[in-house]
Amino acid sequence: MKLKNLSLIVTAAAALSFTVMPQRSVQAESAPKVPLQLAQANQQLQPPRIQLSQQQQQKIAQIRANARNSIEKVLTQKQRDQIKTAMQSGQPPQQAFAALDFTPQQKTQLQQILVSSQQQMEAVLTPQQKKQLDQYRENVRRQQQQQR
């Protein structure tokens, strides 16, 4: 159960980080020795490229800022320092966040913050954008089931 809750928190943190970002033209760099199967799996798990209007971008930026502020209030100073140190050493934010030891109360609070912010961000999306997001989530679920 602990692993499931932590997994939900990490998944939500990842979703909060990049689920509905403004469209940007980004090309991923790939190492030439990466097996094709691994490269294809990574491509399938890439978040959807959802075109957001300027107004949507602003609303989502505000939701994300509010969520970050709320999360920071839940974390102890030691936890904030651990994240900062990990990120300065090049660790991705999701990994740094996942490495923390949370109290049961923190897990509950973080889960509430992340679920709430995700719902708020989704409320900003159009039906077509929501459909793209749902398709991405379904692909992730299928990918996870195939790996089991």
KARA-V917479 format. One record per residue. RES is the residue in one small letter. SS is DSSP state (h for helix, s for strand, l for the rest). OMEGA is omega in radians with two decimals (999 if undefined). BURIAL is + if it has 16 or more other C-alpha atoms within 10 Angstrom, else -. Layout:
res=RES ss=SS omega=OMEGA burial=BURIAL
res=RES ss=SS omega=OMEGA burial=BURIAL
This chain:
res=m ss=l omega=3.13 burial=-
res=k ss=h omega=-3.14 burial=-
res=l ss=h omega=3.13 burial=-
res=k ss=h omega=3.12 burial=-
res=n ss=h omega=3.13 burial=-
res=l ss=h omega=3.11 burial=+
res=s ss=h omega=3.11 burial=-
res=l ss=h omega=3.14 burial=+
res=i ss=h omega=-3.13 burial=+
res=v ss=h omega=3.11 burial=+
res=t ss=h omega=3.12 burial=-
res=a ss=h omega=3.11 burial=+
res=a ss=h omega=3.09 burial=+
res=a ss=h omega=3.12 burial=+
res=a ss=h omega=3.12 burial=+
res=l ss=h omega=-3.09 burial=+
res=s ss=h omega=-3.00 burial=-
res=f ss=h omega=-3.09 burial=-
res=t ss=l omega=-3.10 burial=+
res=v ss=l omega=3.12 burial=+
res=m ss=l omega=3.06 burial=+
res=p ss=l omega=3.13 burial=+
res=q ss=l omega=3.07 burial=-
res=r ss=l omega=3.08 burial=-
res=s ss=l omega=-3.10 burial=-
res=v ss=l omega=3.08 burial=-
res=q ss=l omega=3.14 burial=-
res=a ss=l omega=3.06 burial=-
res=e ss=l omega=3.13 burial=-
res=s ss=l omega=3.09 burial=-
res=a ss=l omega=-3.08 burial=-
res=p ss=l omega=-3.08 burial=-
res=k ss=l omega=3.13 burial=-
res=v ss=l omega=3.11 burial=-
res=p ss=l omega=-3.10 burial=-
res=l ss=h omega=-3.12 burial=-
res=q ss=h omega=3.12 burial=-
res=l ss=h omega=3.14 burial=-
res=a ss=h omega=3.13 burial=-
res=q ss=h omega=3.12 burial=-
res=a ss=h omega=3.13 burial=-
res=n ss=h omega=3.11 burial=-
res=q ss=h omega=-3.11 burial=-
res=q ss=h omega=-3.07 burial=-
res=l ss=l omega=3.11 burial=-
res=q ss=l omega=3.12 burial=-
res=p ss=l omega=-3.12 burial=+
res=p ss=l omega=3.10 burial=+
res=r ss=l omega=-3.09 burial=+
res=i ss=l omega=3.10 burial=+
res=q ss=l omega=3.13 burial=-
res=l ss=l omega=3.05 burial=+
res=s ss=l omega=3.11 burial=-
res=q ss=h omega=3.13 burial=-
res=q ss=h omega=3.10 burial=-
res=q ss=h omega=3.12 burial=+
res=q ss=h omega=-3.14 burial=+
res=q ss=h omega=3.14 burial=-
res=k ss=h omega=-3.13 burial=-
res=i ss=h omega=3.09 burial=+
res=a ss=h omega=3.12 burial=+
res=q ss=h omega=3.11 burial=-
res=i ss=h omega=-3.14 burial=+
res=r ss=h omega=3.12 burial=+
res=a ss=h omega=3.11 burial=-
res=n ss=h omega=3.14 burial=-
res=a ss=h omega=3.11 burial=+
res=r ss=h omega=3.12 burial=+
res=n ss=h omega=3.13 burial=-
res=s ss=h omega=3.12 burial=-
res=i ss=h omega=3.14 burial=+
res=e ss=h omega=3.12 burial=-
res=k ss=h omega=-3.14 burial=-
res=v ss=h omega=-3.09 burial=+
res=l ss=l omega=3.04 burial=+
res=t ss=l omega=3.10 burial=-
res=q ss=h omega=3.13 burial=-
res=k ss=h omega=3.12 burial=-
res=q ss=h omega=3.10 burial=+
res=r ss=h omega=3.11 burial=+
res=d ss=h omega=3.12 burial=-
res=q ss=h omega=3.12 burial=+
res=i ss=h omega=-3.12 burial=+
res=k ss=h omega=-3.14 burial=-
res=t ss=h omega=-3.14 burial=-
res=a ss=h omega=-3.12 burial=+
res=m ss=h omega=3.10 burial=+
res=q ss=h omega=3.11 burial=-
res=s ss=l omega=3.05 burial=-
res=g ss=l omega=3.14 burial=-
res=q ss=l omega=3.10 burial=-
res=p ss=l omega=-3.11 burial=-
res=p ss=h omega=-3.12 burial=+
res=q ss=h omega=3.13 burial=+
res=q ss=h omega=3.12 burial=-
res=a ss=h omega=-3.14 burial=+
res=f ss=h omega=-3.10 burial=+
res=a ss=h omega=-3.09 burial=+
res=a ss=l omega=-3.11 burial=-
res=l ss=l omega=3.02 burial=-
res=d ss=l omega=-3.12 burial=-
res=f ss=l omega=2.99 burial=+
res=t ss=l omega=3.09 burial=-
res=p ss=h omega=3.12 burial=-
res=q ss=h omega=3.11 burial=-
res=q ss=h omega=3.14 burial=-
res=k ss=h omega=3.13 burial=+
res=t ss=h omega=-3.13 burial=-
res=q ss=h omega=-3.14 burial=+
res=l ss=h omega=3.12 burial=+
res=q ss=h omega=3.13 burial=+
res=q ss=h omega=3.14 burial=-
res=i ss=h omega=-3.07 burial=+
res=l ss=h omega=3.10 burial=+
res=v ss=h omega=3.14 burial=+
res=s ss=h omega=-3.11 burial=-
res=s ss=h omega=3.10 burial=+
res=q ss=h omega=3.11 burial=+
res=q ss=h omega=3.12 burial=-
res=q ss=h omega=3.14 burial=-
res=m ss=h omega=3.14 burial=+
res=e ss=h omega=3.13 burial=+
res=a ss=h omega=3.14 burial=-
res=v ss=h omega=-3.05 burial=+
res=l ss=l omega=3.03 burial=+
res=t ss=l omega=3.09 burial=-
res=p ss=h omega=3.13 burial=-
res=q ss=h omega=3.12 burial=-
res=q ss=h omega=3.09 burial=+
res=k ss=h omega=3.12 burial=+
res=k ss=h omega=3.10 burial=-
res=q ss=h omega=3.14 burial=+
res=l ss=h omega=3.11 burial=+
res=d ss=h omega=3.11 burial=-
res=q ss=h omega=3.10 burial=-
res=y ss=h omega=-3.13 burial=+
res=r ss=h omega=3.11 burial=+
res=e ss=h omega=3.09 burial=-
res=n ss=h omega=3.11 burial=-
res=v ss=h omega=3.13 burial=+
res=r ss=h omega=3.13 burial=-
res=r ss=h omega=3.13 burial=-
res=q ss=h omega=3.13 burial=-
res=q ss=h omega=3.13 burial=-
res=q ss=h omega=3.13 burial=-
res=q ss=h omega=-3.11 burial=-
res=q ss=h omega=-3.12 burial=-
res=r ss=l omega=999 burial=-
